[in-house]
Amino acid sequence: MDSPPSPHPISPLEQALHAARALVLADLAAGEVAEPDVVSFVEESVVQRRWWVEQWPEGVDYVAGLVAQDVQDALLERHGRWPLCPVCGAGDPHALEVEPELGADPHWVCHKAGVKVSPVGALQAAGGGTGTGGGTPSS
C-alpha cells in the first residue's frame, strides 16, 4: 500500500540540513562524545547554517562540512580536540580537519600524514573520532 504524497515536500535546504545533522551526529557517536551538551552544538550550528544558506542558496552543498567545522570549533573551546587522528599513532594527539573548508563532499583529513581519513559522517568505519583531547565532554 502506497502512502499518499506529502502535501509539503521537504526543500533542498531542509534536506541538506538534516543530512548534515545526521553525518555530524554519526561522527560524534563514533567518538563516543555525543553527549547532550555536544549535540546542542550541532543544533546551534544547524540554526546558524540555515540562515547562512538562506542568504546564499548556492552554498547548500557546503552545509555538512560547515556544520562539522562549527561543532569541531565548539568542542575545542569547551572540551578539547575532536576528532582525534586515528592514523598517527606516535607523537602528540592531534585533530583531523575538514576539507575542503568550503566545498562539497567534505572529508576528515590528517594534515600531519597528508591523508584523507574518511568522509564526514563515516568516522566509525575509519576507526576515528575517538574522544576529545581534553577528556570526555562529561569530565
C-alpha positions in Angstrom: 0.0 0.0 0.0 1.5 3.3 -1.1 1.4 6.3 1.2 -0.1 9.5 -0.2 2.5 12.1 -1.3 3.4 14.7 1.3 1.4 17.9 0.9 4.6 19.8 1.8 7.7 18.4 0.1 11.0 18.9 2.0 13.0 21.6 0.5 16.6 21.0 -0.7 17.7 23.3 2.2 16.0 21.2 4.8 17.3 18.0 3.2 20.8 19.4 3.4 20.4 20.5 7.0 19.0 17.1 8.1 21.8 15.3 6.2 24.5 17.5 7.8 23.0 16.9 11.3 22.9 13.1 10.7 26.5 13.0 9.4 28.0 15.0 12.3 26.0 13.1 14.9 27.3 9.8 13.4 30.9 11.1 13.8 30.2 12.2 17.3 28.7 8.8 18.2 31.8 7.1 16.6 34.0 9.0 19.1 31.5 8.4 21.9 31.2 12.1 22.5 27.5 12.5 21.5 26.5 13.8 25.0 23.5 16.2 25.2 25.6 19.3 25.6 27.7 18.3 22.5 24.5 17.5 20.5 23.3 21.0 21.3 26.4 22.3 19.4 25.1 20.5 16.4 21.6 22.1 16.8 23.1 25.6 17.2 25.2 25.1 14.1 22.2 23.9 12.1 20.2 27.0 13.1 23.1 29.3 12.1 23.7 27.5 8.8 20.0 27.6 7.9 20.3 31.4 8.0 23.6 31.3 6.1 22.1 29.2 3.2 19.0 31.3 3.1 21.3 34.2 2.3 23.5 32.2 -0.1 21.4 29.3 -1.6 24.4 28.2 -3.8 26.1 27.2 -0.6 23.6 24.4 0.2 26.2 21.7 -0.8 28.7 23.0 1.7 26.5 22.7 4.8 27.8 19.3 6.0 31.4 20.4 6.1 30.5 23.7 7.8 28.4 22.1 10.5 31.3 19.6 11.1 33.7 22.6 11.4 31.3 24.5 13.7 31.0 21.5 16.1 34.7 20.9 16.0 35.4 24.6 16.9 32.8 24.5 19.7 34.3 21.3 21.1 37.8 22.7 21.0 36.7 25.7 23.1 34.8 23.7 25.7 36.2 20.1 25.8 39.3 19.6 23.6 40.3 18.5 20.2 37.9 16.4 18.1 38.1 14.1 16.2 41.5 12.8 17.2 43.5 11.4 14.4 43.4 7.6 14.2 46.2 7.4 11.6 49.2 8.8 13.6 50.0 6.5 16.4 53.1 8.4 17.7 53.6 11.9 18.9 51.1 14.3 20.3 47.4 13.6 19.6 46.0 16.0 17.1 42.6 16.6 15.5 41.6 15.9 12.0 40.5 18.8 9.8 37.6 19.1 7.4 38.5 19.6 3.7 37.5 21.4 1.6 36.9 24.2 4.1 34.2 25.5 1.8 33.1 22.8 -0.7 31.0 19.8 -1.4 31.9 16.2 -0.4 33.7 17.1 2.9 36.3 14.7 4.3 38.2 14.4 7.6 41.9 14.8 6.7 45.1 14.3 8.7 47.5 17.1 7.5 50.3 15.6 9.5 50.2 12.4 7.5 48.8 14.0 4.4 45.9 11.6 4.0 42.1 11.6 3.8 40.8 9.6 6.7 37.1 9.4 5.9 34.2 11.3 4.6 32.3 13.4 7.1 29.8 11.0 8.7 31.9 7.9 8.3 34.5 8.1 11.1 33.2 4.8 12.6 34.3 2.9 9.5 37.7 4.6 9.7 38.2 3.8 13.4 38.4 7.6 14.1 36.7 10.1 16.2 37.9 8.5 19.5 37.1 11.1 22.1 38.5 14.6 22.6 41.9 15.7 23.5 40.7 17.4 26.7 38.8 14.4 28.1 35.3 13.3 27.5 32.7 16.0 27.5 31.2 14.8 30.7 34.6 15.2 32.6 
